[in-house]
Amino acid sequence: MTKDISYPDYYDCYEYHGNTTIELTRRQDGMIIWRDWILFDTVEEAAAYFNDACVMN
């Protein structure tokens, strides 16, 4: 699953592929300016984080 969240000057892309890691990539003007991996102890924790924190209404 992938979720892009746009801000005025950049956008964040959260990628979750069903494991215990969520990849966060920040892009500005088409270039990657920051990348990080959010690590969890269980798949359930990672899925809950993605579903709760990464989904904007």
Backbone as a chain_set.jsonl record, in Angstrom:
{"seq": "MTKDISYPDYYDCYEYHGNTTIELTRRQDGMIIWRDWILFDTVEEAAAYFNDACVMN", "coords": {"N": [[0.842, -1.164, 0.0], [0.431, 2.236, -0.694], [0.699, 5.613, 0.247], [0.352, 8.948, -0.481], [1.006, 12.104, 0.863], [0.361, 15.396, 0.559], [1.971, 18.542, 0.944], [2.426, 22.13, 1.092], [5.107, 22.697, 0.149], [6.378, 20.26, -0.313], [6.063, 16.636, -0.615], [5.086, 13.701, 1.171], [5.648, 10.243, 0.953], [4.33, 7.297, 1.964], [5.095, 3.926, 2.198], [3.919, 0.704, 2.449], [4.313, -2.701, 2.662], [3.25, -4.946, 3.843], [4.903, -5.981, 5.855], [7.083, -5.571, 8.676], [7.957, -3.001, 8.415], [7.709, 0.393, 7.45], [8.25, 2.468, 4.769], [9.277, 5.769, 4.451], [9.326, 8.422, 2.299], [10.408, 11.588, 1.429], [9.724, 14.061, -0.904], [10.735, 16.793, -2.942], [10.176, 19.071, -5.432], [10.421, 16.96, -7.276], [12.686, 15.594, -6.464], [14.269, 13.343, -4.183], [14.498, 14.235, -0.893], [14.71, 13.298, 1.605], [14.739, 10.219, 3.348], [13.4, 7.549, 5.235], [13.004, 4.729, 7.417], [10.429, 3.299, 9.164], [10.321, 1.247, 11.84], [8.737, -1.64, 13.199], [7.663, -3.915, 15.794], [5.845, -5.918, 15.242], [3.768, -7.19, 12.571], [1.129, -6.454, 12.849], [1.274, -4.085, 14.375], [2.573, -2.394, 12.541], [0.707, -2.321, 10.415], [-1.486, -1.167, 11.728], [-0.433, 1.365, 12.362], [0.006, 2.404, 9.764], [-2.642, 2.417, 8.781], [-3.908, 4.125, 10.619], [-2.305, 6.483, 11.057], [-1.256, 7.279, 8.589], [-3.235, 7.772, 6.789], [-5.055, 10.252, 5.479], [-8.038, 12.071, 5.828]], "CA": [[0.0, 0.0, 0.0], [1.164, 3.49, -0.782], [-0.103, 6.799, 0.53], [1.032, 10.228, -0.644], [0.419, 13.212, 1.599], [0.925, 16.622, -0.012], [2.113, 19.765, 1.71], [2.704, 23.197, 0.12], [6.455, 22.705, -0.422], [6.903, 18.909, -0.521], [5.08, 15.61, -0.279], [5.584, 12.483, 1.8], [5.105, 9.004, 0.423], [4.448, 6.171, 2.88], [4.942, 2.652, 1.498], [3.808, -0.436, 3.361], [4.172, -3.899, 1.845], [2.81, -6.08, 4.644], [5.941, -6.482, 6.745], [7.186, -4.788, 9.902], [8.624, -1.757, 8.076], [7.069, 1.359, 6.57], [9.24, 3.364, 4.187], [8.82, 7.143, 4.29], [10.164, 9.184, 1.372], [9.974, 12.978, 1.244], [10.168, 14.596, -2.193], [10.52, 18.214, -3.2], [10.516, 19.363, -6.827], [10.762, 15.72, -7.952], [13.905, 14.993, -5.923], [14.189, 12.804, -2.823], [15.298, 15.043, 0.023], [14.824, 12.58, 2.879], [14.143, 8.879, 3.357], [13.544, 6.898, 6.531], [12.233, 3.506, 7.582], [9.817, 3.197, 10.48], [10.361, -0.171, 12.174], [7.782, -2.094, 14.202], [7.93, -5.26, 16.301], [4.926, -6.889, 14.648], [3.031, -6.787, 11.373], [-0.095, -5.804, 13.308], [1.614, -2.709, 14.744], [2.86, -1.65, 11.312], [-0.552, -2.127, 9.702], [-2.286, -0.215, 12.489], [0.171, 2.686, 12.164], [-0.283, 2.836, 8.391], [-4.076, 2.683, 8.643], [-4.33, 5.218, 11.491], [-1.513, 7.712, 10.959], [-0.859, 7.633, 7.23], [-4.406, 7.988, 5.941], [-5.703, 11.532, 5.756], [-9.409, 12.144, 5.315]], "C": [[0.889, 1.228, 0.0], [0.215, 4.637, -0.5], [0.767, 8.024, 0.386], [0.275, 11.297, 0.125], [1.125, 14.486, 1.136], [0.905, 17.767, 0.989], [2.472, 20.867, 0.714], [4.077, 23.102, -0.563], [7.024, 21.332, -0.743], [5.764, 17.917, -0.358], [5.786, 14.392, 0.281], [4.891, 11.29, 1.175], [5.398, 7.897, 1.43], [4.2, 4.901, 2.083], [4.958, 1.516, 2.521], [3.483, -1.665, 2.521], [3.867, -5.146, 2.681], [3.851, -6.688, 5.558], [5.945, -5.65, 8.018], [7.86, -3.435, 9.666], [7.747, -0.906, 7.166], [8.163, 2.291, 6.078], [8.605, 4.73, 3.985], [9.812, 7.885, 3.411], [9.582, 10.578, 1.231], [10.584, 13.5, -0.056], [9.83, 16.08, -2.282], [11.026, 18.498, -4.601], [11.018, 18.115, -7.559], [12.007, 15.022, -7.442], [13.642, 14.465, -4.516], [15.09, 13.648, -1.934], [15.483, 14.363, 1.376], [14.146, 11.235, 2.752], [14.419, 8.243, 4.707], [12.68, 5.647, 6.53], [11.739, 3.472, 9.011], [9.671, 1.706, 10.779], [9.396, -0.494, 13.313], [8.144, -3.51, 14.631], [7.044, -6.314, 15.639], [4.265, -6.305, 13.398], [1.774, -6.028, 11.773], [0.152, -4.349, 13.694], [1.86, -1.856, 13.512], [1.583, -1.344, 10.55], [-1.427, -1.103, 10.417], [-1.749, 1.202, 12.315], [-0.171, 3.222, 10.781], [-1.749, 3.231, 8.269], [-4.533, 3.883, 9.471], [-3.609, 6.528, 11.189], [-1.24, 8.174, 9.535], [-2.036, 7.933, 6.308], [-5.068, 9.286, 6.387], [-7.092, 11.523, 5.137], [-9.606, 13.371, 4.473]], "O": [[1.955, 1.249, 0.614], [-0.931, 4.636, -0.95], [1.8, 8.141, 1.046], [-0.951, 11.382, 0.046], [2.336, 14.632, 1.303], [-0.036, 17.934, 1.764], [2.8, 20.552, -0.43], [4.184, 23.403, -1.751], [8.066, 21.247, -1.392], [4.644, 18.291, -0.01], [6.923, 14.087, -0.079], [3.691, 11.326, 0.901], [6.556, 7.594, 1.716], [3.204, 4.805, 1.367], [5.874, 1.39, 3.333], [2.51, -1.678, 1.768], [4.186, -6.264, 2.277], [3.683, -7.825, 5.998], [4.918, -5.085, 8.395], [8.29, -2.789, 10.622], [7.122, -1.412, 6.234], [8.92, 2.842, 6.878], [7.52, 4.838, 3.414], [10.997, 7.97, 3.734], [8.394, 10.733, 0.946], [11.79, 13.397, -0.28], [8.808, 16.549, -1.78], [12.176, 18.2, -4.923], [11.938, 18.203, -8.373], [12.355, 13.952, -7.942], [12.886, 15.064, -3.751], [16.29, 13.766, -2.181], [16.301, 14.79, 2.191], [13.096, 11.12, 2.119], [15.512, 8.369, 5.259], [11.743, 5.524, 5.741], [12.519, 3.599, 9.955], [8.981, 0.987, 10.056], [9.257, 0.275, 14.265], [8.849, -4.22, 13.915], [7.448, -7.468, 15.494], [4.218, -5.09, 13.207], [1.394, -5.062, 11.11], [-0.658, -3.476, 13.382], [1.402, -0.715, 13.445], [1.395, -0.22, 10.086], [-2.045, -0.259, 9.768], [-2.526, 2.14, 12.14], [-0.592, 4.371, 10.646], [-2.059, 4.281, 7.706], [-5.455, 4.591, 9.064], [-4.249, 7.574, 11.078], [-1.014, 9.363, 9.31], [-1.833, 8.312, 5.154], [-5.567, 9.404, 7.506], [-7.281, 11.013, 4.032], [-10.701, 13.596, 3.957]]}, "num_chains": 1, "name": "protein.A"}
